[in-house]
Amino acid sequence: MTRNWKGTRHVLAQMPRLGIEGRGSTVLVVDDDPDARHLATAVLQRDGYSTVEADCADRALDAMRSRRVDLVILDLTLPG
């Protein structure tokens, strides 16, 4: 399966890596493919962003309700 990250780098470049009180901007990575999710998370963390992972829509919604999320990277073919 081909991943389309077009535009993601541009959006990330505009986000502060260190936000309020030294906390990095938080990116929620939503993908049911664990390898793709972990790879995206590892790259984001290496670049100084805080990350949250979710493997389904319900967990993504729970994550967004429980914390501030600055950006969501979403697998558009995610079931549910």
Protein Blocks (a to p, Z undefined) as FASTA:
>chain_A
ZZdfehklmmmmmpcfbdgehiacddddddfblklmmmmmmmmmmnopacdddfbfklmm
mmmmmpccfbdcddfkbgZZ
